[in-house]
Amino acid sequence: MIAMAEIKMDARIIDQKRLIKGAVTEYWQLGEKIFPFQRIYQQDITGRTQFAVDQPGIAHHLIFSLPGQESSTGFRKGIRQLISISQQVDHLYESSKIQWIETRRACNFSSGHSSQTKMMTLGVFHFAYHNLDAVKTVDQDKISVLEEPFQSEIVAISEAIAEYKPTIIAIEVTPDKQSTMDSLYSLYKNHQFDLKKDEIYQLGFRIGRYFNLPQIHCVNDWGRHYESIDQIFKDSTRAAKFEQYYLNSPDSVYQTPGSSKRVSSIIDELLVLNDPDQIKDRLSVYLLNPFKYEEEPGDFTGVDFETGRWFSRNLRIFRNIQRIPHDANDRILLIIGREHLNLLNPFFEVSKEFEFVSPLPYLKNAKLN
């Protein structure tokens, strides 16, 4: 991994990225202005020539990566390039007196820089217990996440996930509710809305406000059924037969791991729910019952049902995430019911557009803290 310099810069300077293309990848403001680069030296990290800058009296330590500058001639050239860029940036500041704003955007300098966007999926149980899933939670097994010790755990999880530094947060809400979510999130950012139990508020809104993100993105979808499946549920007799098979099949979803239980620790629960082996095992459920249901011998009633209910649904969620404007400098955090990870994680892992990031190291840190 290449460490990058971070400075704050106005968007208009970003638009003029030709002036800085070739050296700076991210920007932070240091104090009242951008300081000139001083004490440049070579530092060998991961086989690449690194150029670091220390500003006396400033706590920040800036590191620039200039791949391919391994020779002494290249090193001197790199120093001259950094000094030139420093002067250009400083000149822009002094001449325009523009208002500096925070941005995580940058221009890529290394030709080998990955174009993939980092993608973390945080699988959760539904904090508000809406009981819309196949596996229901009985009342005596429900916890109140608004009470202790669960609130403290949620804060610890939020702080740990914040170390990932997401620039985009997506939640399990359908896009038609986006305006409602925008309004509630705006109220919360202005301290006019108390967080409700749902994870979209407790985690999504909380982490979003911490980074002052402009929006929390709604990406859920319910999938699309075949018309033949819709007809089943319009016929009470056919629907009853389907339900009987669904509930009483020898390999019913209700006889596989994942049944309701009382959560004693949210952190411990999320560690289990995001475990790759657990996620892989849960996918098997969607290839059993009702996948194997047949109204007539040899038909694909169950296959068509699961295609719409689960496979179509998660493909559409994936597509909704693709629709969010993003680039290689973004870090997306998806907060969603754990069951979805059995398809979404493999999608992200094989995607050339995204680089999958596991939440497990962050959750383990939350437990330590």
Kinemage of the C-alpha trace (Angstrom):
@kinemage 1
@onewidth
@group {chain A} dominant
@subgroup {mainchain}
@vectorlist {calphas} color= white
{ca met a 1} P 0.000 0.000 0.000
{ca ile a 2} L 1.330 3.436 -0.907
{ca ala a 3} L 1.050 6.184 1.687
{ca met a 4} L -0.178 9.443 0.191
{ca ala a 5} L 0.060 13.097 1.090
{ca glu a 6} L -3.155 14.541 2.450
{ca ile a 7} L -3.990 18.251 2.239
{ca lys a 8} L -7.239 20.251 2.075
{ca met a 9} L -7.877 21.966 -1.207
{ca asp a 10} L -10.588 23.954 -2.926
{ca ala a 11} L -12.659 22.171 -5.565
{ca arg a 12} L -11.538 24.666 -8.191
{ca ile a 13} L -7.992 23.570 -7.648
{ca ile a 14} L -9.098 19.986 -8.065
{ca asp a 15} L -10.609 21.012 -11.390
{ca gln a 16} L -7.184 22.318 -12.352
{ca lys a 17} L -5.619 18.993 -11.505
{ca arg a 18} L -3.233 19.214 -14.425
{ca leu a 19} L -1.257 21.585 -12.236
{ca ile a 20} L -0.702 18.877 -9.635
{ca lys a 21} L -1.124 15.665 -11.633
{ca gly a 22} L 1.784 13.370 -11.028
{ca ala a 23} L 2.369 13.801 -7.343
{ca val a 24} L -0.483 14.489 -4.964
{ca thr a 25} L -3.295 12.034 -4.475
{ca glu a 26} L -5.271 13.341 -1.489
{ca tyr a 27} L -5.351 16.655 0.282
{ca trp a 28} L -5.594 18.019 3.814
{ca gln a 29} L -5.263 21.549 5.098
{ca leu a 30} L -2.434 22.086 7.581
{ca gly a 31} L -3.325 24.940 9.888
{ca glu a 32} L -4.367 28.164 8.169
{ca lys a 33} L -2.820 27.415 4.771
{ca ile a 34} L -0.838 24.889 2.810
{ca phe a 35} L 2.729 24.881 4.043
{ca pro a 36} L 5.696 24.718 1.654
{ca phe a 37} L 7.359 21.316 1.509
{ca gln a 38} L 10.563 21.060 3.520
{ca arg a 39} L 13.219 18.439 4.352
{ca ile a 40} L 12.543 16.045 1.513
{ca tyr a 41} L 14.222 12.690 1.817
{ca gln a 42} L 14.007 9.188 0.393
{ca gln a 43} L 12.268 6.455 2.276
{ca asp a 44} L 12.107 2.897 0.973
{ca ile a 45} L 8.647 1.387 1.518
{ca thr a 46} L 7.212 -1.626 -0.341
{ca gly a 47} L 9.930 -1.415 -2.976
{ca arg a 48} L 8.971 2.037 -4.168
{ca thr a 49} L 10.834 5.264 -3.768
{ca gln a 50} L 9.042 7.443 -1.241
{ca phe a 51} L 9.458 11.155 -0.674
{ca ala a 52} L 8.474 12.490 2.723
{ca val a 53} L 8.000 16.012 3.959
{ca asp a 54} L 8.118 17.294 7.515
{ca gln a 55} L 6.949 20.771 8.421
{ca pro a 56} L 8.652 21.902 11.646
{ca gly a 57} L 6.106 22.478 14.390
{ca ile a 58} L 3.370 20.574 12.509
{ca ala a 59} L 2.274 17.174 13.753
{ca his a 60} L 1.399 15.896 10.277
{ca his a 61} L 3.920 13.759 8.426
{ca leu a 62} L 3.380 13.833 4.672
{ca ile a 63} L 4.508 10.996 2.447
{ca phe a 64} L 4.567 11.129 -1.342
{ca ser a 65} L 4.963 8.084 -3.545
{ca leu a 66} L 6.800 8.363 -6.836
{ca pro a 67} L 7.006 4.846 -8.340
{ca gly a 68} L 9.717 4.292 -10.883
{ca gln a 69} L 12.136 6.887 -9.475
{ca glu a 70} L 14.626 4.384 -8.072
{ca ser a 71} L 17.778 5.885 -9.613
{ca ser a 72} L 19.615 8.824 -8.072
{ca thr a 73} L 18.765 10.847 -11.175
{ca gly a 74} L 15.125 9.916 -10.761
{ca phe a 75} L 15.318 10.810 -7.074
{ca arg a 76} L 16.612 14.307 -7.824
{ca lys a 77} L 13.968 14.646 -10.538
{ca gly a 78} L 11.304 13.631 -8.055
{ca ile a 79} L 12.478 16.228 -5.550
{ca arg a 80} L 12.365 18.935 -8.205
{ca gln a 81} L 8.867 17.782 -9.158
{ca leu a 82} L 7.651 17.987 -5.562
{ca ile a 83} L 9.175 21.439 -5.051
{ca ser a 84} L 7.540 22.627 -8.275
{ca ile a 85} L 4.166 21.280 -7.182
{ca ser a 86} L 4.585 22.882 -3.762
{ca gln a 87} L 5.215 26.250 -5.368
{ca gln a 88} L 2.228 25.880 -7.709
{ca val a 89} L -0.158 24.978 -4.889
{ca asp a 90} L 1.172 27.747 -2.655
{ca his a 91} L 0.855 30.247 -5.502
{ca leu a 92} L -2.764 29.240 -6.097
{ca tyr a 93} L -3.520 29.820 -2.436
{ca glu a 94} L -1.765 33.168 -2.164
{ca ser a 95} L -3.073 34.560 -5.432
{ca ser a 96} L -6.735 33.622 -5.155
{ca lys a 97} L -7.368 33.579 -1.368
{ca ile a 98} L -10.025 30.963 -2.075
{ca gln a 99} L -12.113 29.336 0.612
{ca trp a 100} L -10.597 25.993 1.515
{ca ile a 101} L -13.004 23.075 1.723
{ca glu a 102} L -12.489 19.479 2.711
{ca thr a 103} L -12.384 16.901 -0.055
{ca arg a 104} L -11.329 13.308 -0.343
{ca arg a 105} L -11.009 13.549 -4.100
{ca ala a 106} L -7.681 13.512 -5.844
{ca cys a 107} L -5.920 12.864 -9.110
{ca asn a 108} L -4.064 9.591 -9.556
{ca phe a 109} L -0.425 9.778 -10.377
{ca ser a 110} L 0.839 6.211 -10.576
{ca ser a 111} L -0.084 4.364 -13.767
{ca gly a 112} L -0.348 1.225 -11.667
{ca his a 113} L -2.956 2.738 -9.353
{ca ser a 114} L -5.992 0.482 -8.883
{ca ser a 115} L -9.226 1.765 -10.374
{ca gln a 116} L -11.301 -0.307 -7.926
{ca thr a 117} L -13.443 1.308 -5.268
{ca lys a 118} L -13.086 -0.142 -1.773
{ca met a 119} L -16.289 -1.814 -0.640
{ca met a 120} L -17.030 -2.917 2.927
{ca thr a 121} L -20.183 -4.897 3.678
{ca leu a 122} L -21.303 -4.847 7.310
{ca gly a 123} L -23.839 -7.595 7.855
{ca val a 124} L -26.222 -7.055 10.779
{ca phe a 125} L -29.284 -8.487 12.448
{ca his a 126} L -32.144 -6.017 12.226
{ca phe a 127} L -31.908 -3.903 15.372
{ca ala a 128} L -35.601 -2.943 15.279
{ca tyr a 129} L -36.816 -6.546 14.782
{ca his a 130} L -39.199 -5.841 11.919
{ca asn a 131} L -39.533 -9.644 11.500
{ca leu a 132} L -39.864 -9.423 7.728
{ca asp a 133} L -37.422 -12.306 7.195
{ca ala a 134} L -38.171 -16.011 7.165
{ca val a 135} L -36.562 -16.458 10.569
{ca lys a 136} L -38.580 -14.527 13.166
{ca thr a 137} L -37.441 -13.351 16.589
{ca val a 138} L -39.888 -14.018 19.395
{ca asp a 139} L -40.601 -11.193 21.824
{ca gln a 140} L -38.642 -12.637 24.745
{ca asp a 141} L -35.526 -12.826 22.555
{ca lys a 142} L -35.641 -9.206 21.430
{ca ile a 143} L -33.235 -6.686 22.939
{ca ser a 144} L -33.506 -2.900 23.064
{ca val a 145} L -30.468 -1.438 21.363
{ca leu a 146} L -31.314 1.918 22.954
{ca glu a 147} L -30.381 0.543 26.376
{ca glu a 148} L -27.049 -0.350 27.938
{ca pro a 149} L -24.782 -2.154 27.382
{ca phe a 150} L -25.935 -2.187 23.765
{ca gln a 151} L -25.705 1.568 23.178
{ca ser a 152} L -22.083 1.563 24.290
{ca glu a 153} L -21.399 -1.363 21.976
{ca ile a 154} L -22.983 0.441 19.032
{ca val a 155} L -20.839 3.493 19.722
{ca ala a 156} L -17.740 1.252 19.855
{ca ile a 157} L -18.719 -0.419 16.568
{ca ser a 158} L -19.306 2.972 14.924
{ca glu a 159} L -15.962 4.297 16.096
{ca ala a 160} L -14.174 1.153 14.913
{ca ile a 161} L -15.842 1.178 11.479
{ca ala a 162} L -15.014 4.896 11.239
{ca glu a 163} L -11.354 3.855 10.989
{ca tyr a 164} L -12.249 2.561 7.518
{ca lys a 165} L -13.038 6.210 6.672
{ca pro a 166} L -16.073 5.649 4.438
{ca thr a 167} L -16.869 8.352 1.901
{ca ile a 168} L -20.182 6.719 0.902
{ca ile a 169} L -22.683 4.871 3.108
{ca ala a 170} L -25.452 2.680 1.674
{ca ile a 171} L -28.368 1.213 3.624
{ca glu a 172} L -31.121 -1.374 3.217
{ca val a 173} L -33.876 1.043 2.285
{ca thr a 174} L -35.500 1.255 -1.151
{ca pro a 175} L -34.606 4.278 -3.331
{ca asp a 176} L -38.207 5.534 -3.304
{ca lys a 177} L -37.628 6.407 0.379
{ca gln a 178} L -34.511 8.469 -0.414
{ca ser a 179} L -36.161 11.858 0.135
{ca thr a 180} L -37.487 10.728 3.520
{ca met a 181} L -34.053 9.480 4.550
{ca asp a 182} L -32.489 12.719 3.343
{ca ser a 183} L -34.853 14.751 5.502
{ca leu a 184} L -34.287 12.637 8.610
{ca tyr a 185} L -30.531 12.597 8.101
{ca ser a 186} L -30.481 16.370 7.687
{ca leu a 187} L -32.397 16.748 10.946
{ca tyr a 188} L -29.976 14.398 12.696
{ca lys a 189} L -26.941 16.296 11.400
{ca asn a 190} L -28.498 19.415 12.917
{ca his a 191} L -29.186 17.628 16.229
{ca gln a 192} L -32.943 17.718 15.683
{ca phe a 193} L -33.618 13.989 15.395
{ca asp a 194} L -33.109 11.257 17.995
{ca leu a 195} L -31.833 8.011 16.579
{ca lys a 196} L -34.390 5.217 16.442
{ca lys a 197} L -33.583 1.535 16.969
{ca asp a 198} L -32.975 0.568 13.334
{ca glu a 199} L -29.385 -0.013 12.229
{ca ile a 200} L -29.814 2.523 9.424
{ca tyr a 201} L -29.995 5.156 12.154
{ca gln a 202} L -27.821 3.668 14.870
{ca leu a 203} L -24.942 2.902 12.489
{ca gly a 204} L -25.638 4.584 9.140
{ca phe a 205} L -26.668 8.025 10.389
{ca arg a 206} L -24.186 7.975 13.271
{ca ile a 207} L -21.158 7.194 11.097
{ca gly a 208} L -22.393 9.472 8.324
{ca arg a 209} L -22.618 12.503 10.593
{ca tyr a 210} L -19.169 11.787 12.009
{ca phe a 211} L -17.723 12.294 8.515
{ca asn a 212} L -20.252 14.989 7.569
{ca leu a 213} L -21.305 12.941 4.542
{ca pro a 214} L -23.905 14.754 2.435
{ca gln a 215} L -26.244 11.771 2.018
{ca ile a 216} L -26.951 8.209 3.126
{ca his a 217} L -27.788 6.190 -0.003
{ca cys a 218} L -30.844 3.907 -0.228
{ca val a 219} L -30.050 0.778 -2.269
{ca asn a 220} L -32.523 -1.938 -1.272
{ca asp a 221} L -34.824 -3.700 -3.747
{ca trp a 222} L -37.400 -6.459 -3.343
{ca gly a 223} L -36.623 -8.314 -6.565
{ca arg a 224} L -38.940 -9.175 -9.409
{ca his a 225} L -41.047 -12.325 -9.524
{ca tyr a 226} L -42.129 -14.229 -12.572
{ca glu a 227} L -45.787 -13.651 -13.392
{ca ser a 228} L -46.399 -17.364 -12.796
{ca ile a 229} L -45.234 -16.939 -9.186
{ca asp a 230} L -47.441 -13.900 -8.678
{ca gln a 231} L -50.400 -15.999 -9.800
{ca ile a 232} L -49.722 -18.574 -7.083
{ca phe a 233} L -50.150 -16.007 -4.331
{ca lys a 234} L -53.386 -14.733 -5.872
{ca asp a 235} L -54.857 -18.238 -5.545
{ca ser a 236} L -55.470 -19.167 -1.892
{ca thr a 237} L -55.419 -22.922 -2.566
{ca arg a 238} L -52.126 -22.866 -4.459
{ca ala a 239} L -50.609 -20.449 -1.951
{ca ala a 240} L -51.608 -22.729 0.957
{ca lys a 241} L -49.896 -25.734 -0.672
{ca phe a 242} L -46.758 -23.693 -1.223
{ca glu a 243} L -46.790 -22.509 2.394
{ca gln a 244} L -47.258 -26.047 3.687
{ca tyr a 245} L -44.221 -27.219 1.771
{ca tyr a 246} L -42.280 -24.158 2.858
{ca leu a 247} L -42.977 -24.790 6.541
{ca asn a 248} L -42.927 -28.582 6.660
{ca ser a 249} L -40.343 -29.751 4.120
{ca pro a 250} L -37.663 -31.993 5.668
{ca asp a 251} L -35.013 -29.491 4.573
{ca ser a 252} L -37.036 -26.410 5.494
{ca val a 253} L -35.213 -23.152 6.173
{ca tyr a 254} L -36.564 -23.397 9.717
{ca gln a 255} L -34.498 -26.553 10.334
{ca thr a 256} L -31.168 -25.007 9.328
{ca pro a 257} L -28.798 -22.861 11.449
{ca gly a 258} L -29.903 -19.272 11.828
{ca ser a 259} L -32.950 -19.578 14.066
{ca ser a 260} L -33.983 -16.881 16.532
{ca lys a 261} L -31.870 -16.407 19.663
{ca arg a 262} L -31.329 -13.620 22.155
{ca val a 263} L -28.293 -11.449 21.484
{ca ser a 264} L -26.085 -10.959 24.539
{ca ser a 265} L -23.426 -8.854 22.802
{ca ile a 266} L -23.939 -6.929 19.548
{ca ile a 267} L -20.203 -6.965 18.800
{ca asp a 268} L -19.965 -10.718 19.287
{ca glu a 269} L -23.077 -11.229 17.180
{ca leu a 270} L -21.710 -9.162 14.281
{ca leu a 271} L -18.404 -11.046 14.456
{ca val a 272} L -20.342 -14.270 13.894
{ca leu a 273} L -22.685 -12.835 11.254
{ca asn a 274} L -19.765 -11.537 9.171
{ca asp a 275} L -17.689 -14.688 9.403
{ca pro a 276} L -17.032 -15.949 5.820
{ca asp a 277} L -17.781 -19.574 6.706
{ca gln a 278} L -21.103 -18.632 8.297
{ca ile a 279} L -22.019 -16.512 5.273
{ca lys a 280} L -21.175 -19.320 2.855
{ca asp a 281} L -23.183 -21.811 4.892
{ca arg a 282} L -26.257 -19.571 4.809
{ca leu a 283} L -26.287 -19.567 0.997
{ca ser a 284} L -27.071 -23.285 1.098
{ca val a 285} L -30.501 -22.462 2.536
{ca tyr a 286} L -31.535 -20.803 -0.713
{ca leu a 287} L -30.836 -23.984 -2.667
{ca leu a 288} L -33.039 -26.187 -0.500
{ca asn a 289} L -36.602 -25.385 0.459
{ca pro a 290} L -38.518 -23.669 -1.154
{ca phe a 291} L -36.068 -23.876 -4.064
{ca lys a 292} L -37.071 -27.524 -4.603
{ca tyr a 293} L -40.820 -26.979 -4.560
{ca glu a 294} L -42.720 -28.233 -7.628
{ca glu a 295} L -46.422 -27.706 -8.279
{ca glu a 296} L -46.195 -30.323 -11.007
{ca pro a 297} L -43.408 -32.901 -11.277
{ca gly a 298} L -40.566 -31.506 -13.346
{ca asp a 299} L -41.539 -27.816 -13.172
{ca phe a 300} L -39.414 -25.022 -11.664
{ca thr a 301} L -41.885 -23.319 -9.332
{ca gly a 302} L -39.475 -23.167 -6.401
{ca val a 303} L -36.543 -22.168 -8.580
{ca asp a 304} L -38.543 -19.319 -10.088
{ca phe a 305} L -39.696 -18.223 -6.616
{ca glu a 306} L -36.142 -18.011 -5.240
{ca thr a 307} L -34.898 -16.381 -8.432
{ca gly a 308} L -37.192 -13.431 -7.797
{ca arg a 309} L -37.174 -13.389 -4.007
{ca trp a 310} L -33.428 -13.731 -3.500
{ca phe a 311} L -31.219 -13.811 -6.570
{ca ser a 312} L -32.981 -11.041 -8.484
{ca arg a 313} L -33.252 -8.985 -5.318
{ca asn a 314} L -29.540 -9.055 -4.537
{ca leu a 315} L -28.511 -8.450 -8.119
{ca arg a 316} L -30.711 -5.363 -8.090
{ca ile a 317} L -29.179 -4.198 -4.810
{ca phe a 318} L -25.743 -4.641 -6.389
{ca arg a 319} L -26.875 -2.598 -9.388
{ca asn a 320} L -28.211 0.157 -7.135
{ca ile a 321} L -24.788 0.373 -5.501
{ca gln a 322} L -23.154 0.620 -8.918
{ca arg a 323} L -25.431 3.583 -9.659
{ca ile a 324} L -23.995 5.636 -6.792
{ca pro a 325} L -21.433 8.039 -8.295
{ca his a 326} L -18.036 6.790 -7.142
{ca asp a 327} L -14.412 6.521 -8.161
{ca ala a 328} L -11.245 4.782 -7.004
{ca asn a 329} L -10.777 7.234 -4.130
{ca asp a 330} L -14.122 6.383 -2.536
{ca arg a 331} L -14.633 3.910 0.274
{ca ile a 332} L -18.178 2.539 0.336
{ca leu a 333} L -19.771 1.107 3.474
{ca leu a 334} L -22.891 -1.027 2.979
{ca ile a 335} L -24.952 -1.715 6.121
{ca ile a 336} L -27.377 -4.527 5.390
{ca gly a 337} L -29.028 -7.653 6.778
{ca arg a 338} L -26.436 -10.412 7.060
{ca glu a 339} L -28.315 -12.840 4.808
{ca his a 340} L -27.611 -10.654 1.775
{ca leu a 341} L -23.881 -11.181 2.164
{ca asn a 342} L -24.143 -14.746 0.860
{ca leu a 343} L -24.596 -13.249 -2.615
{ca leu a 344} L -23.347 -9.680 -2.342
{ca asn a 345} L -19.929 -10.585 -0.944
{ca pro a 346} L -19.120 -12.942 -3.836
{ca phe a 347} L -20.340 -10.269 -6.269
{ca phe a 348} L -17.991 -7.692 -4.781
{ca glu a 349} L -15.115 -10.161 -4.530
{ca val a 350} L -15.190 -10.998 -8.249
{ca ser a 351} L -16.109 -7.506 -9.427
{ca lys a 352} L -13.465 -5.574 -11.351
{ca glu a 353} L -15.166 -2.383 -10.167
{ca phe a 354} L -14.909 -2.990 -6.406
{ca glu a 355} L -12.293 -4.167 -3.931
{ca phe a 356} L -13.951 -6.101 -1.119
{ca val a 357} L -13.001 -5.114 2.432
{ca ser a 358} L -13.970 -7.316 5.382
{ca pro a 359} L -15.348 -5.612 8.503
{ca leu a 360} L -13.940 -8.321 10.792
{ca pro a 361} L -10.649 -6.571 11.721
{ca tyr a 362} L -12.616 -3.443 12.616
{ca leu a 363} L -15.170 -5.379 14.669
{ca lys a 364} L -12.367 -7.110 16.529
{ca asn a 365} L -10.939 -3.694 17.382
{ca ala a 366} L -14.351 -2.643 18.642
{ca lys a 367} L -14.325 -5.611 20.998
{ca leu a 368} L -10.838 -4.723 22.268
{ca asn a 369} L -11.913 -1.178 23.015
